[in-house]
Amino acid sequence: MAVTDIVVRGAGKSDKLAVKLDPSDAFKPKESKRAVLEKVSNVWGSCAGSGSDAFPIYRKQRNIELERLRKMDEDWATKEEAEKFQASREDKARIDEERTEMRSSKRRRKKEAQAKAKQIRAMNTFTSDGSFLDAMKNMDPEELAEKAKAHKPVQPKLDPGVTPMPVVSAAQMSSSENMKIRE
């Protein structure tokens, strides 16, 4: 008997295997070239005469049939139990993969935030003690122009399909071109 659709963790979502439930060291009889025929032991019809020897034969056939049906039910129950177990195992593997992906994305976001913070710290080289104006006054105009060229605005990463909005300064906002009078 084999259970189909067994999930192997780390092998991907669509990779499933079929595994046999039989023990690997089970005895396997040699295959014969002779055809095995099923013995028909019920040779009496319903209209045949019944002698005193018929009951033990009937009882033996009935016991054989009941054993066969019991074995079929047992195999079915084993298969159902194995499939139920594999379904729960697959659910647990899926939940684990979702948690792993969630934690990975959280680590990725944290790393990007740290890189962005580092970049911002590198841009802000002035101290917050009020000496910014003095430092700017003491700077050479060429050096100031060089710093302005070196500084490029940070472009945020946008999702596909999102259009970037233009940056509008306060001077552009207050310009008289932005005002329209309707009559």
C-alpha positions as CSV (number, residue, x, y, z in Angstrom):
1,M,0.0,0.0,0.0
2,A,1.3,3.5,-0.8
3,V,0.3,6.9,0.4
4,T,0.4,9.6,-2.3
5,D,1.2,13.3,-1.8
6,I,3.7,13.3,1.0
7,V,5.2,16.7,1.5
8,V,9.0,17.0,1.9
9,R,10.0,20.1,3.8
10,G,12.3,22.4,1.9
11,A,11.6,20.7,-1.4
12,G,9.1,23.3,-2.6
13,K,5.3,23.6,-2.6
14,S,4.6,21.3,-5.6
15,D,7.1,18.5,-4.8
16,K,5.3,15.6,-3.3
17,L,6.3,12.0,-3.1
18,A,4.6,8.6,-3.0
19,V,5.9,6.4,-0.2
20,K,5.1,2.7,0.5
21,L,3.9,1.8,4.0
22,D,5.3,-1.7,3.8
23,P,8.5,-2.3,5.9
24,S,11.6,-2.1,3.8
25,D,12.9,-5.4,5.2
26,A,9.7,-7.3,4.5
27,F,10.0,-10.7,3.0
28,K,9.2,-10.7,-0.7
29,P,8.3,-14.1,-2.2
30,K,9.9,-15.1,-5.5
31,E,7.7,-14.4,-8.4
32,S,6.6,-17.5,-10.2
33,K,6.1,-17.8,-13.9
34,R,2.9,-19.9,-13.3
35,A,-0.4,-18.1,-13.3
36,V,-2.1,-18.2,-9.9
37,L,-5.8,-19.2,-10.2
38,E,-8.4,-18.3,-7.7
39,K,-9.9,-21.4,-6.2
40,V,-13.7,-21.6,-6.4
41,S,-14.7,-23.6,-3.4
42,N,-18.4,-22.9,-3.5
43,V,-19.4,-25.6,-5.9
44,W,-23.0,-26.2,-4.7
45,G,-25.9,-24.3,-6.0
46,S,-29.0,-23.2,-4.1
47,C,-31.0,-26.1,-5.4
48,A,-28.5,-28.8,-4.4
49,G,-29.3,-31.2,-1.7
50,S,-27.7,-30.6,1.7
51,G,-26.1,-33.3,3.6
52,S,-24.7,-33.5,7.1
53,D,-21.2,-32.7,5.8
54,A,-22.3,-29.3,4.2
55,F,-22.3,-27.2,7.4
56,P,-18.5,-27.4,8.2
57,I,-17.7,-26.6,4.6
58,Y,-20.1,-23.6,4.7
59,R,-18.6,-22.4,8.0
60,K,-15.1,-22.6,6.6
61,Q,-16.0,-20.6,3.5
62,R,-17.9,-18.0,5.5
63,N,-14.9,-17.5,7.9
64,I,-12.5,-17.1,4.9
65,E,-14.9,-14.5,3.4
66,L,-15.3,-12.6,6.8
67,E,-11.5,-12.6,7.2
68,R,-11.1,-11.1,3.7
69,L,-13.7,-8.4,4.4
70,R,-12.0,-7.6,7.8
71,K,-8.6,-7.2,6.1
72,M,-10.2,-4.9,3.5
73,D,-11.7,-2.7,6.2
74,E,-8.4,-2.7,8.1
75,D,-6.5,-1.6,5.0
76,W,-9.0,1.1,4.3
77,A,-8.7,2.4,7.9
78,T,-4.9,2.4,7.7
79,K,-5.0,4.3,4.4
80,E,-7.5,6.9,5.7
81,E,-5.4,7.4,8.9
82,A,-2.2,7.8,6.8
83,E,-3.9,10.3,4.5
84,K,-5.2,12.3,7.5
85,F,-1.8,12.4,9.0
86,Q,-0.2,13.6,5.8
87,A,-2.8,16.3,5.4
88,S,-2.0,17.6,8.9
89,R,1.7,17.3,8.2
90,E,1.2,19.3,5.0
91,D,-0.7,22.0,6.8
92,K,2.1,22.3,9.4
93,A,4.7,22.5,6.7
94,R,2.7,25.3,4.9
95,I,2.4,27.2,8.2
96,D,6.1,26.8,8.8
97,E,6.9,28.1,5.4
98,E,4.6,31.1,5.9
99,R,6.3,31.9,9.2
100,T,9.7,31.6,7.7
101,E,8.8,33.9,4.8
102,M,7.3,36.4,7.2
103,R,10.4,36.4,9.4
104,S,12.6,36.7,6.4
105,S,10.7,39.7,5.1
106,K,10.9,41.3,8.5
107,R,14.7,40.8,8.6
108,R,15.0,42.2,5.1
109,R,12.9,45.3,6.0
110,K,15.0,45.8,9.1
111,K,18.2,45.5,7.1
112,E,16.9,48.1,4.5
113,A,15.9,50.4,7.3
114,Q,19.3,50.2,8.9
115,A,21.0,50.9,5.5
116,K,18.7,53.9,5.0
117,A,19.4,55.2,8.5
118,K,23.2,54.7,7.9
119,Q,22.8,56.7,4.6
120,I,20.9,59.4,6.4
121,R,23.5,59.6,9.2
122,A,26.3,59.9,6.5
123,M,24.4,62.8,4.8
124,N,23.9,64.7,8.1
125,T,27.5,65.6,8.9
126,F,26.6,68.7,10.9
127,T,26.2,68.7,14.7
128,S,23.0,69.8,16.3
129,D,24.7,72.4,18.6
130,G,23.7,75.4,16.5
131,S,27.0,75.7,14.6
132,F,25.5,74.9,11.2
133,L,25.2,78.5,10.1
134,D,28.7,79.3,11.2
135,A,30.0,76.2,9.3
136,M,28.1,77.2,6.2
137,K,29.5,80.8,6.3
138,N,33.0,79.5,6.7
139,M,32.7,77.2,3.7
140,D,34.3,78.1,0.4
141,P,31.6,78.7,-2.4
142,E,33.4,76.2,-4.6
143,E,33.3,73.6,-1.8
144,L,29.6,74.4,-1.2
145,A,28.8,73.9,-4.9
146,E,30.8,70.6,-4.9
147,K,28.8,69.4,-1.9
148,A,25.5,70.3,-3.6
149,K,26.6,68.3,-6.7
150,A,27.7,65.3,-4.6
151,H,24.4,65.2,-2.8
152,K,21.7,63.5,-4.8
153,P,18.3,63.1,-3.4
154,V,17.5,59.6,-2.2
155,Q,15.0,57.9,-4.5
156,P,12.7,55.6,-2.5
157,K,12.1,52.1,-3.9
158,L,8.7,52.0,-5.5
159,D,6.5,49.0,-6.2
160,P,6.0,48.2,-9.9
161,G,3.2,50.3,-11.5
162,V,3.6,53.2,-9.0
163,T,4.5,56.5,-10.6
164,P,6.9,58.8,-8.7
165,M,5.5,62.2,-7.7
166,P,7.6,65.2,-8.6
167,V,9.2,67.1,-5.6
168,V,7.8,70.6,-5.3
169,S,9.6,73.2,-3.2
170,A,8.0,75.8,-1.1
171,A,9.0,78.5,-3.5
172,Q,7.3,76.7,-6.4
173,M,4.2,76.2,-4.3
174,S,3.9,79.9,-3.4
175,S,4.5,81.1,-7.0
176,S,1.8,83.1,-8.6
177,E,1.6,80.5,-11.5
178,N,-0.1,78.1,-9.2
179,M,-3.0,80.4,-8.5
180,K,-5.8,80.4,-10.9
181,I,-8.8,82.6,-10.6
182,R,-12.1,81.4,-11.8
183,E,-14.7,83.7,-13.0
